Amino acid sequence: MDTKILVPYDDSATAQITIATIIKRKDHFSKKLTLLYVINNDQLAYRMIPDFQVEMVKENATKAGKLLLKRMDEKLTEAGFNCELILEFGDPGPIIAHTANSKNYQLVVIGRHEGGGEIRDVIFGSVANHVLHNVSCPVLLF
């Protein structure tokens, strides 16, 4: 039976390295992966967007997220993987943890954002740190 693996992806440099490493070490991973992209509601609300444009912004964010997932799916499919794609709205850390726990994933493979200072590096970045401490399965942290 293949290990059920969740790979949160956000198109950051670290996320790209995570995908490249999965491909490079593909013999060590299940061929079935789930890619999860979370559109952060807080970032959508951050800008002063008039109410009548909020839906348009969400639609555009959804299109961009689907395109991003599709590009990664194509790259992973070419390397021999079969991917399920999930796009969610919300706070990335809690959404990733909830998805991992509620769908009984056996491994989460996530990159951490570098930069932001020594303290931030120590705690792995807020999303990765939240996932690390709130999922019930092992986490492979890049």
N, CA, C and O atoms as CSV, one atom per row, in Angstrom:
chain,resi,resn,atom,element,x,y,z
A,1,MET,N,N,0.839,-1.183,0.000
A,1,MET,CA,C,0.000,0.000,0.000
A,1,MET,C,C,0.884,1.247,0.000
A,1,MET,O,O,1.852,1.336,0.755
A,2,ASP,N,N,0.536,2.204,-0.856
A,2,ASP,CA,C,1.298,3.435,-0.939
A,2,ASP,C,C,1.024,4.343,0.256
A,2,ASP,O,O,-0.090,4.396,0.776
A,3,THR,N,N,2.068,5.054,0.675
A,3,THR,CA,C,1.930,6.031,1.744
A,3,THR,C,C,1.138,7.215,1.214
A,3,THR,O,O,1.399,7.704,0.116
A,4,LYS,N,N,0.176,7.670,1.993
A,4,LYS,CA,C,-0.657,8.806,1.608
A,4,LYS,C,C,0.087,10.087,2.010
A,4,LYS,O,O,0.248,10.375,3.195
A,5,ILE,N,N,0.543,10.859,0.991
A,5,ILE,CA,C,1.428,12.004,1.221
A,5,ILE,C,C,0.752,13.308,0.804
A,5,ILE,O,O,0.209,13.420,-0.295
A,6,LEU,N,N,0.797,14.287,1.701
A,6,LEU,CA,C,0.289,15.627,1.441
A,6,LEU,C,C,1.477,16.568,1.250
A,6,LEU,O,O,2.384,16.617,2.081
A,7,VAL,N,N,1.459,17.320,0.137
A,7,VAL,CA,C,2.525,18.274,-0.152
A,7,VAL,C,C,1.897,19.660,-0.319
A,7,VAL,O,O,1.384,19.980,-1.391
A,8,PRO,N,N,1.935,20.482,0.732
A,8,PRO,CA,C,1.462,21.860,0.585
A,8,PRO,C,C,2.426,22.607,-0.342
A,8,PRO,O,O,3.643,22.440,-0.254
A,9,TYR,N,N,1.867,23.426,-1.226
A,9,TYR,CA,C,2.700,24.119,-2.208
A,9,TYR,C,C,2.251,25.569,-2.327
A,9,TYR,O,O,1.056,25.857,-2.389
A,10,ASP,N,N,3.227,26.482,-2.357
A,10,ASP,CA,C,2.869,27.907,-2.460
A,10,ASP,C,C,3.722,28.679,-3.467
A,10,ASP,O,O,3.659,29.908,-3.498
A,11,ASP,N,N,4.502,28.003,-4.275
A,11,ASP,CA,C,5.334,28.602,-5.321
A,11,ASP,C,C,6.509,29.417,-4.783
A,11,ASP,O,O,7.140,30.151,-5.544
A,12,SER,N,N,6.814,29.307,-3.506
A,12,SER,CA,C,7.995,29.966,-2.963
A,12,SER,C,C,9.234,29.204,-3.419
A,12,SER,O,O,9.130,28.083,-3.917
A,13,ALA,N,N,10.391,29.804,-3.250
A,13,ALA,CA,C,11.639,29.136,-3.610
A,13,ALA,C,C,11.789,27.825,-2.842
A,13,ALA,O,O,12.229,26.821,-3.402
A,14,THR,N,N,11.429,27.837,-1.578
A,14,THR,CA,C,11.537,26.616,-0.769
A,14,THR,C,C,10.572,25.543,-1.254
A,14,THR,O,O,10.925,24.365,-1.286
A,15,ALA,N,N,9.366,25.933,-1.630
A,15,ALA,CA,C,8.395,24.962,-2.142
A,15,ALA,C,C,8.887,24.366,-3.464
A,15,ALA,O,O,8.697,23.176,-3.719
A,16,GLN,N,N,9.507,25.180,-4.287
A,16,GLN,CA,C,10.055,24.679,-5.549
A,16,GLN,C,C,11.196,23.696,-5.298
A,16,GLN,O,O,11.314,22.685,-5.990
A,17,ILE,N,N,12.034,23.993,-4.307
A,17,ILE,CA,C,13.119,23.080,-3.935
A,17,ILE,C,C,12.532,21.778,-3.388
A,17,ILE,O,O,13.050,20.696,-3.663
A,18,THR,N,N,11.456,21.885,-2.619
A,18,THR,CA,C,10.799,20.698,-2.075
A,18,THR,C,C,10.320,19.788,-3.207
A,18,THR,O,O,10.549,18.579,-3.171
A,19,ILE,N,N,9.660,20.362,-4.207
A,19,ILE,CA,C,9.178,19.574,-5.348
A,19,ILE,C,C,10.356,18.978,-6.114
A,19,ILE,O,O,10.323,17.806,-6.491
A,20,ALA,N,N,11.391,19.777,-6.344
A,20,ALA,CA,C,12.574,19.281,-7.064
A,20,ALA,C,C,13.231,18.121,-6.311
A,20,ALA,O,O,13.708,17.169,-6.928
A,21,THR,N,N,13.253,18.203,-4.995
A,21,THR,CA,C,13.850,17.127,-4.191
A,21,THR,C,C,12.978,15.871,-4.234
A,21,THR,O,O,13.499,14.758,-4.309
A,22,ILE,N,N,11.667,16.043,-4.189
A,22,ILE,CA,C,10.773,14.891,-4.312
A,22,ILE,C,C,11.016,14.194,-5.649
A,22,ILE,O,O,11.089,12.966,-5.708
A,23,ILE,N,N,11.141,14.972,-6.713
A,23,ILE,CA,C,11.389,14.386,-8.036
A,23,ILE,C,C,12.749,13.704,-8.071
A,23,ILE,O,O,12.876,12.595,-8.588
A,24,LYS,N,N,13.756,14.355,-7.527
A,24,LYS,CA,C,15.110,13.788,-7.521
A,24,LYS,C,C,15.160,12.472,-6.746
A,24,LYS,O,O,15.888,11.553,-7.121
A,25,ARG,N,N,14.394,12.388,-5.679
A,25,ARG,CA,C,14.397,11.193,-4.819
A,25,ARG,C,C,13.103,10.393,-4.973
A,25,ARG,O,O,12.604,9.806,-4.013
A,26,LYS,N,N,12.577,10.381,-6.181
A,26,LYS,CA,C,11.263,9.783,-6.426
A,26,LYS,C,C,11.169,8.316,-6.036
A,26,LYS,O,O,10.073,7.823,-5.767
A,27,ASP,N,N,12.282,7.616,-6.000
A,27,ASP,CA,C,12.246,6.208,-5.602
A,27,ASP,C,C,11.945,6.035,-4.116
A,27,ASP,O,O,11.636,4.931,-3.667
A,28,HIS,N,N,12.036,7.117,-3.358
A,28,HIS,CA,C,11.788,7.055,-1.917
A,28,HIS,C,C,10.381,7.515,-1.538
A,28,HIS,O,O,10.020,7.507,-0.361
A,29,PHE,N,N,9.599,7.910,-2.520
A,29,PHE,CA,C,8.258,8.431,-2.257
A,29,PHE,C,C,7.208,7.586,-2.962
A,29,PHE,O,O,7.466,6.948,-3.983
A,30,SER,N,N,6.018,7.606,-2.378
A,30,SER,CA,C,4.863,7.018,-3.029
A,30,SER,C,C,4.638,7.758,-4.341
A,30,SER,O,O,4.923,8.951,-4.438
A,31,LYS,N,N,4.135,7.067,-5.335
A,31,LYS,CA,C,3.887,7.708,-6.638
A,31,LYS,C,C,2.593,8.517,-6.639
A,31,LYS,O,O,2.308,9.224,-7.605
A,32,LYS,N,N,1.811,8.421,-5.574
A,32,LYS,CA,C,0.582,9.210,-5.464
A,32,LYS,C,C,0.803,10.293,-4.417
A,32,LYS,O,O,1.093,10.011,-3.254
A,33,LEU,N,N,0.657,11.543,-4.861
A,33,LEU,CA,C,0.823,12.688,-3.979
A,33,LEU,C,C,-0.438,13.546,-4.035
A,33,LEU,O,O,-1.178,13.524,-5.019
A,34,THR,N,N,-0.667,14.294,-2.976
A,34,THR,CA,C,-1.711,15.302,-2.992
A,34,THR,C,C,-1.035,16.657,-2.842
A,34,THR,O,O,-0.344,16.912,-1.855
A,35,LEU,N,N,-1.241,17.526,-3.834
A,35,LEU,CA,C,-0.737,18.897,-3.765
A,35,LEU,C,C,-1.850,19.784,-3.225
A,35,LEU,O,O,-2.978,19.751,-3.715
A,36,LEU,N,N,-1.522,20.573,-2.214
A,36,LEU,CA,C,-2.487,21.470,-1.590
A,36,LEU,C,C,-1.995,22.897,-1.701
A,36,LEU,O,O,-0.889,23.218,-1.267
A,37,TYR,N,N,-2.819,23.751,-2.284
A,37,TYR,CA,C,-2.522,25.181,-2.354
A,37,TYR,C,C,-3.590,25.912,-1.568
A,37,TYR,O,O,-4.783,25.732,-1.814
A,38,VAL,N,N,-3.164,26.741,-0.619
A,38,VAL,CA,C,-4.107,27.471,0.219
A,38,VAL,C,C,-4.012,28.961,-0.110
A,38,VAL,O,O,-2.949,29.571,0.000
A,39,ILE,N,N,-5.133,29.524,-0.510
A,39,ILE,CA,C,-5.209,30.951,-0.762
A,39,ILE,C,C,-5.519,31.625,0.565
A,39,ILE,O,O,-6.576,31.410,1.159
A,40,ASN,N,N,-4.588,32.432,1.011
A,40,ASN,CA,C,-4.696,33.072,2.314
A,40,ASN,C,C,-5.724,34.196,2.271
A,40,ASN,O,O,-5.505,35.218,1.620
A,41,ASN,N,N,-6.834,34.009,2.958
A,41,ASN,CA,C,-7.893,35.028,3.005
A,41,ASN,C,C,-7.386,36.357,3.542
A,41,ASN,O,O,-7.818,37.415,3.084
A,42,ASP,N,N,-6.474,36.316,4.507
A,42,ASP,CA,C,-5.942,37.548,5.085
A,42,ASP,C,C,-5.209,38.381,4.035
A,42,ASP,O,O,-5.288,39.610,4.050
A,43,GLN,N,N,-4.506,37.723,3.135
A,43,GLN,CA,C,-3.802,38.465,2.095
A,43,GLN,C,C,-4.779,39.076,1.098
A,43,GLN,O,O,-4.513,40.144,0.546
A,44,LEU,N,N,-5.892,38.420,0.866
A,44,LEU,CA,C,-6.900,38.990,-0.023
A,44,LEU,C,C,-7.544,40.221,0.613
A,44,LEU,O,O,-7.844,41.197,-0.075
A,45,ALA,N,N,-7.749,40.171,1.904
A,45,ALA,CA,C,-8.402,41.268,2.608
A,45,ALA,C,C,-7.416,42.384,2.945
A,45,ALA,O,O,-7.832,43.486,3.305
A,46,TYR,N,N,-6.140,42.118,2.836
A,46,TYR,CA,C,-5.114,43.086,3.212
A,46,TYR,C,C,-5.232,44.370,2.402
A,46,TYR,O,O,-5.116,45.469,2.945
A,47,ARG,N,N,-5.457,44.229,1.139
A,47,ARG,CA,C,-5.576,45.401,0.273
A,47,ARG,C,C,-6.955,46.039,0.458
A,47,ARG,O,O,-7.933,45.372,0.796
A,48,MET,N,N,-6.995,47.291,0.233
A,48,MET,CA,C,-8.261,48.027,0.347
A,48,MET,C,C,-9.099,47.755,-0.898
A,48,MET,O,O,-9.082,48.528,-1.856
A,49,ILE,N,N,-9.824,46.655,-0.865
A,49,ILE,CA,C,-10.617,46.230,-2.015
A,49,ILE,C,C,-12.076,46.607,-1.764
A,49,ILE,O,O,-12.647,46.222,-0.744
A,50,PRO,N,N,-12.676,47.348,-2.677
A,50,PRO,CA,C,-14.105,47.650,-2.512
A,50,PRO,C,C,-14.923,46.366,-2.512
A,50,PRO,O,O,-14.565,45.395,-3.178
A,51,ASP,N,N,-16.014,46.364,-1.770
A,51,ASP,CA,C,-16.863,45.177,-1.639
A,51,ASP,C,C,-17.275,44.585,-2.984
A,51,ASP,O,O,-17.311,43.365,-3.147
A,52,PHE,N,N,-17.583,45.449,-3.940
A,52,PHE,CA,C,-18.042,44.940,-5.232
A,52,PHE,C,C,-16.951,44.229,-6.025
A,52,PHE,O,O,-17.249,43.565,-7.018
A,53,GLN,N,N,-15.680,44.358,-5.604
A,53,GLN,CA,C,-14.583,43.702,-6.322
A,53,GLN,C,C,-14.036,42.472,-5.603
A,53,GLN,O,O,-13.196,41.758,-6.151
A,54,VAL,N,N,-14.500,42.221,-4.395
A,54,VAL,CA,C,-13.983,41.095,-3.614
A,54,VAL,C,C,-14.172,39.769,-4.352
A,54,VAL,O,O,-13.257,38.947,-4.404
A,55,GLU,N,N,-15.349,39.566,-4.916
A,55,GLU,CA,C,-15.624,38.307,-5.632
A,55,GLU,C,C,-14.700,38.152,-6.839
A,55,GLU,O,O,-14.213,37.055,-7.112
A,56,MET,N,N,-14.459,39.237,-7.555
A,56,MET,CA,C,-13.558,39.198,-8.709
A,56,MET,C,C,-12.132,38.841,-8.270
A,56,MET,O,O,-11.450,38.065,-8.939
A,57,VAL,N,N,-11.692,39.403,-7.159
A,57,VAL,CA,C,-10.352,39.105,-6.640
A,57,VAL,C,C,-10.262,37.628,-6.262
A,57,VAL,O,O,-9.261,36.976,-6.560
A,58,LYS,N,N,-11.294,37.092,-5.611
A,58,LYS,CA,C,-11.309,35.675,-5.237
A,58,LYS,C,C,-11.298,34.779,-6.476
A,58,LYS,O,O,-10.609,33.759,-6.498
A,59,GLU,N,N,-12.050,35.153,-7.495
A,59,GLU,CA,C,-12.070,34.379,-8.740
A,59,GLU,C,C,-10.690,34.374,-9.396
A,59,GLU,O,O,-10.226,33.337,-9.870
A,60,ASN,N,N,-10.041,35.530,-9.421
A,60,ASN,CA,C,-8.703,35.612,-10.013
A,60,ASN,C,C,-7.683,34.826,-9.191
A,60,ASN,O,O,-6.806,34.171,-9.754
A,61,ALA,N,N,-7.794,34.887,-7.874
A,61,ALA,CA,C,-6.901,34.119,-7.010
A,61,ALA,C,C,-7.111,32.621,-7.221
A,61,ALA,O,O,-6.155,31.845,-7.212
A,62,THR,N,N,-8.367,32.222,-7.411
A,62,THR,CA,C,-8.681,30.813,-7.667
A,62,THR,C,C,-8.079,30.366,-8.997
A,62,THR,O,O,-7.476,29.296,-9.079
A,63,LYS,N,N,-8.241,31.174,-10.028
A,63,LYS,CA,C,-7.658,30.840,-11.339
A,63,LYS,C,C,-6.140,30.716,-11.247
A,63,LYS,O,O,-5.554,29.778,-11.788
A,64,ALA,N,N,-5.507,31.663,-10.562
A,64,ALA,CA,C,-4.048,31.634,-10.415
A,64,ALA,C,C,-3.616,30.402,-9.622
A,64,ALA,O,O,-2.626,29.759,-9.970
A,65,GLY,N,N,-4.347,30.071,-8.561
A,65,GLY,CA,C,-4.022,28.887,-7.764
A,65,GLY,C,C,-4.162,27.602,-8.549
A,65,GLY,O,O,-3.319,26.710,-8.450
A,66,LYS,N,N,-5.231,27.503,-9.334
A,66,LYS,CA,C,-5.433,26.306,-10.166
A,66,LYS,C,C,-4.336,26.176,-11.212
A,66,LYS,O,O,-3.866,25.072,-11.489
A,67,LEU,N,N,-3.928,27.290,-11.790
A,67,LEU,CA,C,-2.856,27.278,-12.784
A,67,LEU,C,C,-1.539,26.834,-12.147
A,67,LEU,O,O,-0.797,26.044,-12.731
A,68,LEU,N,N,-1.260,27.337,-10.973
A,68,LEU,CA,C,-0.055,26.957,-10.243
A,68,LEU,C,C,-0.049,25.456,-9.945
A,68,LEU,O,O,0.956,24.779,-10.164
A,69,LEU,N,N,-1.168,24.944,-9.447
A,69,LEU,CA,C,-1.276,23.513,-9.166
A,69,LEU,C,C,-1.132,22.689,-10.444
A,69,LEU,O,O,-0.487,21.641,-10.440
A,70,LYS,N,N,-1.725,23.157,-11.520
A,70,LYS,CA,C,-1.649,22.442,-12.796
A,70,LYS,C,C,-0.202,22.342,-13.279
A,70,LYS,O,O,0.228,21.290,-13.751
A,71,ARG,N,N,0.548,23.446,-13.160
A,71,ARG,CA,C,1.957,23.424,-13.582
A,71,ARG,C,C,2.767,22.418,-12.773
A,71,ARG,O,O,3.585,21.685,-13.329
A,72,MET,N,N,2.540,22.382,-11.456
A,72,MET,CA,C,3.270,21.428,-10.619
A,72,MET,C,C,2.827,20.007,-10.904
A,72,MET,O,O,3.642,19.085,-10.891
A,73,ASP,N,N,1.530,19.823,-11.163
A,73,ASP,CA,C,1.003,18.506,-11.511
A,73,ASP,C,C,1.673,17.994,-12.784
A,73,ASP,O,O,2.079,16.834,-12.846
A,74,GLU,N,N,1.790,18.842,-13.787
A,74,GLU,CA,C,2.436,18.444,-15.046
A,74,GLU,C,C,3.887,18.043,-14.815
A,74,GLU,O,O,4.360,17.049,-15.366
A,75,LYS,N,N,4.587,18.819,-14.002
A,75,LYS,CA,C,5.995,18.531,-13.695
A,75,LYS,C,C,6.127,17.191,-12.962
A,75,LYS,O,O,7.001,16.387,-13.285
A,76,LEU,N,N,5.270,16.960,-11.994
A,76,LEU,CA,C,5.316,15.710,-11.229
A,76,LEU,C,C,4.832,14.524,-12.058
A,76,LEU,O,O,5.374,13.425,-11.931
A,77,THR,N,N,3.825,14.727,-12.902
A,77,THR,CA,C,3.338,13.656,-13.777
A,77,THR,C,C,4.443,13.220,-14.729
A,77,THR,O,O,4.626,12.027,-14.973
A,78,GLU,N,N,5.171,14.182,-15.261
A,78,GLU,CA,C,6.294,13.874,-16.153
A,78,GLU,C,C,7.358,13.040,-15.446
A,78,GLU,O,O,8.059,12.249,-16.077
A,79,ALA,N,N,7.471,13.222,-14.134
A,79,ALA,CA,C,8.454,12.463,-13.348
A,79,ALA,C,C,7.903,11.118,-12.873
A,79,ALA,O,O,8.613,10.356,-12.218
A,80,GLY,N,N,6.631,10.818,-13.202
A,80,GLY,CA,C,6.065,9.518,-12.856
A,80,GLY,C,C,5.107,9.513,-11.679
A,80,GLY,O,O,4.696,8.447,-11.221
A,81,PHE,N,N,4.748,10.682,-11.186
A,81,PHE,CA,C,3.815,10.766,-10.064
A,81,PHE,C,C,2.383,10.940,-10.563
A,81,PHE,O,O,2.150,11.387,-11.686
A,82,ASN,N,N,1.443,10.582,-9.715
A,82,ASN,CA,C,0.029,10.798,-9.968
A,82,ASN,C,C,-0.462,11.703,-8.840
A,82,ASN,O,O,-0.375,11.336,-7.668
A,83,CYS,N,N,-0.976,12.879,-9.187
A,83,CYS,CA,C,-1.320,13.864,-8.162
A,83,CYS,C,C,-2.810,14.148,-8.080
A,83,CYS,O,O,-3.515,14.226,-9.086
A,84,GLU,N,N,-3.257,14.297,-6.847
A,84,GLU,CA,C,-4.574,14.864,-6.571
A,84,GLU,C,C,-4.311,16.333,-6.239
A,84,GLU,O,O,-3.352,16.647,-5.534
A,85,LEU,N,N,-5.146,17.217,-6.737
A,85,LEU,CA,C,-4.958,18.651,-6.518
A,85,LEU,C,C,-6.076,19.195,-5.644
A,85,LEU,O,O,-7.255,18.949,-5.896
A,86,ILE,N,N,-5.689,19.941,-4.609
A,86,ILE,CA,C,-6.676,20.552,-3.712
A,86,ILE,C,C,-6.354,22.032,-3.591
A,86,ILE,O,O,-5.206,22.414,-3.365
A,87,LEU,N,N,-7.378,22.858,-3.743
A,87,LEU,CA,C,-7.249,24.299,-3.550
A,87,LEU,C,C,-8.228,24.711,-2.462
A,87,LEU,O,O,-9.418,24.405,-2.538
A,88,GLU,N,N,-7.727,25.403,-1.454
A,88,GLU,CA,C,-8.561,25.830,-0.324
A,88,GLU,C,C,-8.352,27.310,-0.049
A,88,GLU,O,O,-7.334,27.881,-0.440
A,89,PHE,N,N,-9.308,27.927,0.617
A,89,PHE,CA,C,-9.198,29.296,1.104
A,89,PHE,C,C,-9.100,29.257,2.619
A,89,PHE,O,O,-9.796,28.469,3.260
A,90,GLY,N,N,-8.252,30.089,3.201
A,90,GLY,CA,C,-8.174,30.185,4.650
A,90,GLY,C,C,-6.775,30.484,5.120
A,90,GLY,O,O,-5.918,30.899,4.340
A,91,ASP,N,N,-6.549,30.273,6.388
A,91,ASP,CA,C,-5.244,30.456,7.007
A,91,ASP,C,C,-4.427,29.197,6.717
A,91,ASP,O,O,-4.814,28.110,7.146
A,92,PRO,N,N,-3.299,29.317,5.994
A,92,PRO,CA,C,-2.585,28.127,5.521
A,92,PRO,C,C,-2.224,27.098,6.594
A,92,PRO,O,O,-2.462,25.907,6.393
A,93,GLY,N,N,-1.662,27.517,7.716
A,93,GLY,CA,C,-1.264,26.543,8.742
A,93,GLY,C,C,-2.406,25.670,9.213
A,93,GLY,O,O,-2.317,24.446,9.123
A,94,PRO,N,N,-3.485,26.268,9.716
A,94,PRO,CA,C,-4.621,25.460,10.163
A,94,PRO,C,C,-5.276,24.641,9.040
A,94,PRO,O,O,-5.709,23.513,9.277
A,95,ILE,N,N,-5.352,25.190,7.830
A,95,ILE,CA,C,-5.957,24.441,6.718
A,95,ILE,C,C,-5.111,23.213,6.383
A,95,ILE,O,O,-5.652,22.128,6.170
A,96,ILE,N,N,-3.802,23.376,6.337
A,96,ILE,CA,C,-2.916,22.240,6.037
A,96,ILE,C,C,-3.048,21.180,7.127
A,96,ILE,O,O,-3.187,19.994,6.827
A,97,ALA,N,N,-3.004,21.600,8.381
A,97,ALA,CA,C,-3.118,20.646,9.496
A,97,ALA,C,C,-4.469,19.938,9.474
A,97,ALA,O,O,-4.534,18.722,9.650
A,98,HIS,N,N,-5.544,20.689,9.258
A,98,HIS,CA,C,-6.878,20.083,9.207
A,98,HIS,C,C,-6.974,19.073,8.059
A,98,HIS,O,O,-7.514,17.980,8.233
A,99,THR,N,N,-6.455,19.438,6.901
A,99,THR,CA,C,-6.496,18.532,5.747
A,99,THR,C,C,-5.719,17.257,6.049
A,99,THR,O,O,-6.202,16.153,5.798
A,100,ALA,N,N,-4.523,17.415,6.586
A,100,ALA,CA,C,-3.686,16.242,6.907
A,100,ALA,C,C,-4.381,15.329,7.907
A,100,ALA,O,O,-4.376,14.109,7.741
A,101,ASN,N,N,-4.968,15.900,8.926
A,101,ASN,CA,C,-5.599,15.103,9.981
A,101,ASN,C,C,-6.941,14.519,9.559
A,101,ASN,O,O,-7.219,13.352,9.834
A,102,SER,N,N,-7.768,15.305,8.902
A,102,SER,CA,C,-9.117,14.837,8.573
A,102,SER,C,C,-9.129,13.819,7.436
A,102,SER,O,O,-10.056,13.017,7.328
A,103,LYS,N,N,-8.105,13.852,6.594
A,103,LYS,CA,C,-8.063,12.914,5.471
A,103,LYS,C,C,-7.025,11.805,5.686
A,103,LYS,O,O,-6.671,11.074,4.761
A,104,ASN,N,N,-6.557,11.703,6.916
A,104,ASN,CA,C,-5.676,10.608,7.339
A,104,ASN,C,C,-4.418,10.454,6.488
A,104,ASN,O,O,-4.070,9.347,6.077
A,105,TYR,N,N,-3.739,11.570,6.226
A,105,TYR,CA,C,-2.457,11.480,5.521
A,105,TYR,C,C,-1.433,10.842,6.445
A,105,TYR,O,O,-1.494,10.988,7.666
A,106,GLN,N,N,-0.498,10.137,5.841
A,106,GLN,CA,C,0.526,9.437,6.617
A,106,GLN,C,C,1.845,10.200,6.661
A,106,GLN,O,O,2.739,9.861,7.436
A,107,LEU,N,N,1.964,11.242,5.816
A,107,LEU,CA,C,3.176,12.053,5.781
A,107,LEU,C,C,2.833,13.403,5.167
A,107,LEU,O,O,2.091,13.478,4.187
A,108,VAL,N,N,3.380,14.473,5.752
A,108,VAL,CA,C,3.291,15.810,5.166
A,108,VAL,C,C,4.713,16.220,4.804
A,108,VAL,O,O,5.620,16.154,5.635
A,109,VAL,N,N,4.899,16.644,3.556
A,109,VAL,CA,C,6.210,17.107,3.090
A,109,VAL,C,C,6.067,18.602,2.823
A,109,VAL,O,O,5.335,19.008,1.920
A,110,ILE,N,N,6.763,19.413,3.605
A,110,ILE,CA,C,6.594,20.860,3.528
A,110,ILE,C,C,7.942,21.567,3.633
A,110,ILE,O,O,8.844,21.131,4.348
A,111,GLY,N,N,8.048,22.664,2.902
A,111,GLY,CA,C,9.229,23.510,3.006
A,111,GLY,C,C,8.967,24.629,3.987
A,111,GLY,O,O,7.820,24.989,4.250
A,112,ARG,N,N,10.038,25.172,4.521
A,112,ARG,CA,C,9.895,26.316,5.419
A,112,ARG,C,C,10.480,27.533,4.718
A,112,ARG,O,O,11.447,27.429,3.963
A,113,HIS,N,N,9.890,28.666,4.976
A,113,HIS,CA,C,10.397,29.899,4.382
A,113,HIS,C,C,11.614,30.361,5.159
A,113,HIS,O,O,11.586,30.435,6.387
A,114,GLU,N,N,12.679,30.671,4.441
A,114,GLU,CA,C,13.871,31.203,5.089
A,114,GLU,C,C,13.797,32.711,5.107
A,114,GLU,O,O,13.001,33.325,4.397
A,115,GLY,N,N,14.626,33.279,5.916
A,115,GLY,CA,C,14.636,34.731,6.031
A,115,GLY,C,C,13.734,35.163,7.161
A,115,GLY,O,O,13.027,34.350,7.757
A,116,GLY,N,N,13.762,36.431,7.447
A,116,GLY,CA,C,12.923,36.929,8.524
A,116,GLY,C,C,13.638,36.939,9.857
A,116,GLY,O,O,13.045,37.297,10.875
A,117,GLY,N,N,14.908,36.551,9.868
A,117,GLY,CA,C,15.686,36.641,11.094
A,117,GLY,C,C,15.958,35.309,11.745
A,117,GLY,O,O,15.340,34.292,11.430
A,118,GLU,N,N,16.895,35.346,12.656
A,118,GLU,CA,C,17.364,34.144,13.339
A,118,GLU,C,C,16.261,33.474,14.154
A,118,GLU,O,O,16.155,32.247,14.160
A,119,ILE,N,N,15.446,34.261,14.836
A,119,ILE,CA,C,14.363,33.693,15.651
A,119,ILE,C,C,13.404,32.919,14.757
A,119,ILE,O,O,13.015,31.795,15.076
A,120,ARG,N,N,13.027,33.525,13.640
A,120,ARG,CA,C,12.094,32.860,12.733
A,120,ARG,C,C,12.691,31.565,12.204
A,120,ARG,O,O,11.989,30.560,12.098
A,121,ASP,N,N,13.976,31.577,11.872
A,121,ASP,CA,C,14.601,30.354,11.393
A,121,ASP,C,C,14.560,29.257,12.452
A,121,ASP,O,O,14.407,28.080,12.127
A,122,VAL,N,N,14.695,29.643,13.712
A,122,VAL,CA,C,14.675,28.664,14.798
A,122,VAL,C,C,13.311,27.989,14.882
A,122,VAL,O,O,13.242,26.789,15.146
A,123,ILE,N,N,12.232,28.725,14.665
A,123,ILE,CA,C,10.902,28.121,14.790
A,123,ILE,C,C,10.330,27.669,13.450
A,123,ILE,O,O,9.138,27.376,13.358
A,124,PHE,N,N,11.161,27.609,12.411
A,124,PHE,CA,C,10.811,27.018,11.113
A,124,PHE,C,C,9.841,27.812,10.258
A,124,PHE,O,O,9.427,27.311,9.212
A,125,GLY,N,N,9.467,28.983,10.631
A,125,GLY,CA,C,8.462,29.717,9.866
A,125,GLY,C,C,7.090,29.397,10.424
A,125,GLY,O,O,6.848,28.279,10.878
A,126,SER,N,N,6.205,30.353,10.395
A,126,SER,CA,C,4.938,30.185,11.104
A,126,SER,C,C,4.055,29.074,10.540
A,126,SER,O,O,3.463,28.323,11.316
A,127,VAL,N,N,3.946,28.942,9.218
A,127,VAL,CA,C,3.098,27.892,8.646
A,127,VAL,C,C,3.697,26.518,8.925
A,127,VAL,O,O,3.007,25.621,9.410
A,128,ALA,N,N,4.983,26.356,8.617
A,128,ALA,CA,C,5.633,25.064,8.850
A,128,ALA,C,C,5.610,24.701,10.334
A,128,ALA,O,O,5.397,23.540,10.684
A,129,ASN,N,N,5.826,25.672,11.196
A,129,ASN,CA,C,5.805,25.426,12.632
A,129,ASN,C,C,4.417,24.975,13.076
A,129,ASN,O,O,4.288,24.037,13.862
A,130,HIS,N,N,3.383,25.641,12.572
A,130,HIS,CA,C,2.010,25.247,12.923
A,130,HIS,C,C,1.736,23.813,12.472
A,130,HIS,O,O,1.187,23.013,13.230
A,131,VAL,N,N,2.118,23.497,11.249
A,131,VAL,CA,C,1.897,22.146,10.721
A,131,VAL,C,C,2.658,21.125,11.559
A,131,VAL,O,O,2.105,20.101,11.960
A,132,LEU,N,N,3.924,21.411,11.817
A,132,LEU,CA,C,4.773,20.501,12.588
A,132,LEU,C,C,4.163,20.135,13.941
A,132,LEU,O,O,4.292,19.001,14.400
A,133,HIS,N,N,3.504,21.095,14.568
A,133,HIS,CA,C,2.966,20.872,15.912
A,133,HIS,C,C,1.489,20.502,15.955
A,133,HIS,O,O,0.943,20.269,17.034
A,134,ASN,N,N,0.832,20.443,14.793
A,134,ASN,CA,C,-0.611,20.203,14.820
A,134,ASN,C,C,-1.099,19.083,13.916
A,134,ASN,O,O,-2.306,18.927,13.733
A,135,VAL,N,N,-0.201,18.308,13.352
A,135,VAL,CA,C,-0.641,17.156,12.564
A,135,VAL,C,C,-0.328,15.880,13.332
A,135,VAL,O,O,0.585,15.842,14.157
A,136,SER,N,N,-1.090,14.853,13.051
A,136,SER,CA,C,-0.925,13.595,13.765
A,136,SER,C,C,-0.043,12.599,13.021
A,136,SER,O,O,0.115,11.458,13.456
A,137,CYS,N,N,0.531,13.028,11.899
A,137,CYS,CA,C,1.421,12.147,11.141
A,137,CYS,C,C,2.821,12.763,11.093
A,137,CYS,O,O,2.988,13.926,11.459
A,138,PRO,N,N,3.820,12.013,10.654
A,138,PRO,CA,C,5.159,12.574,10.512
A,138,PRO,C,C,5.190,13.716,9.503
A,138,PRO,O,O,4.402,13.761,8.558
A,139,VAL,N,N,6.130,14.644,9.732
A,139,VAL,CA,C,6.327,15.781,8.834
A,139,VAL,C,C,7.775,15.768,8.367
A,139,VAL,O,O,8.706,15.713,9.170
A,140,LEU,N,N,7.943,15.821,7.040
A,140,LEU,CA,C,9.275,15.953,6.459
A,140,LEU,C,C,9.434,17.414,6.104
A,140,LEU,O,O,8.727,17.934,5.241
A,141,LEU,N,N,10.374,18.084,6.778
A,141,LEU,CA,C,10.523,19.519,6.664
A,141,LEU,C,C,11.773,19.850,5.856
A,141,LEU,O,O,12.873,19.412,6.196
A,142,PHE,N,N,11.602,20.624,4.787
A,142,PHE,CA,C,12.735,21.063,3.956
A,142,PHE,C,C,13.070,22.489,4.305
A,142,PHE,O,O,13.993,23.065,3.729
